[in-house]
Amino acid sequence: MRSNRGQSGKRVRARTMLAAALLGGTALTMGVAPAGASTLGGTATIANPSNNTALPSGGSTTTFTVNLPAGAACDGDTATGGYHVYSFLVQAGTDITSATFNNFPSQGYGFVDNTGTYYGPANTAINTGQIISIPTNFQWGPLVVSDGGALALSDLLYSGTSGDWDAGLVCANSSGHVADYWTTPVLFTASNSDPNGFTWTSGPRSSTPEAPVALMLPVIGAAAAVFVLMRKRRQRHPEVAAVDAA
């Protein structure tokens, strides 16, 4: 009869196999590239125009610009492909690819400068289609009616005291359909101290989406396989089951 020490060692190894399988599956799911790695759903960053660093919050009159990943470009250029760059602002969860862009977006709003002028359509770099010359004088305040804009404060803060939006830039082809886009969440919040009645924050949302079921299948499969092997081993060697139970 094998010693308890030997059985305990095997029990540890079996549990180590299970842990390794779970960790390996988790690493597999974590190693998947995020959607933001491509231009179809890439990341935009609201930034301080004076030093080009991320600007996570501000008031309605705070001036800002927008940064895109290095080399961000449309699928084609303006001169030969008819591509143009537009800005957008839609309620969170809106599929921006369902909108069309012909001088203005078919739904929602967009970035405006300190005079209330909408950003778009803008030309790309010739040949490369790269997005260039993004303005450095954007403000949110001119969007609202109190500052001469077309958007009521109650519409901006559609949840009552806040409003959760997605903002960013798109590349639209010659037909006005979205080919590429870069986005960032923007949360507007009511403020009695702000001249236009609201402040804003930007950056990743606090909630972390659950991993898709398809990505979790390797974890589940690996754990199940190890469990079945351990169960068969106990059935063949009852003395192992007795040690595990102890």
Order of alpha helices (4+ residues) and beta strands (2+ residues): alpha-beta-beta-beta-beta-alpha-beta-beta-beta-alpha-beta-beta-beta-alpha-alpha
